[in-house]
Each structure stands twice: as C-alpha cells, then as structure tokens.
Amino acid sequence: MDSEIVKRWIEAGKILGVNPTANILCPVCQQSFLKVQDVEIETDPLQIERHMSCDICGAYNALRMTVK
C-alpha cells in the first residue's frame, strides 16, 4: 500500500475514532465519504470494531476500540 494512502488511513482513523459522524474522504479514491459502522464484539462487551468503508472503490479498514 502506498505510504500516502497509509497516512490518510491513519488520519481518518484518528478522526473517526473520536467522531464517527465526521465526513472523511476515502483515503484510497478520495471520491466519497467513508461509511462508518460500529460492531459489537461478542466475546468482549467492553470493545467494539469501528468499520470504515468506501461505497465507490470498496476500500475498507477497521479500528478496535474500548467502549467508554
């Protein structure tokens, strides 16, 4: 993966980790805002996975987060 794309994913993760409703352009195609969905982890109720995906190019990444 291109280092610029990696940097954009990291920045997107930082922002969406704090504010899941932020409008962040896809780090890969930069044509659409990322869609965010939180998924509970059945084996650990204190954590979630925050899925980030692009409807245009299909790019995907996820964060594992502790629920506060």
PyMOL commands that set and color helices and strands:
alter all, ss='L'
color gray80, all
select helices_A, chain A and resi 3-18
alter helices_A, ss='H'
color red, helices_A
select strands_A, chain A and resi 35-40+47-53+60-66
alter strands_A, ss='S'
color yellow, strands_A
deselect
rebuild
show_as cartoon
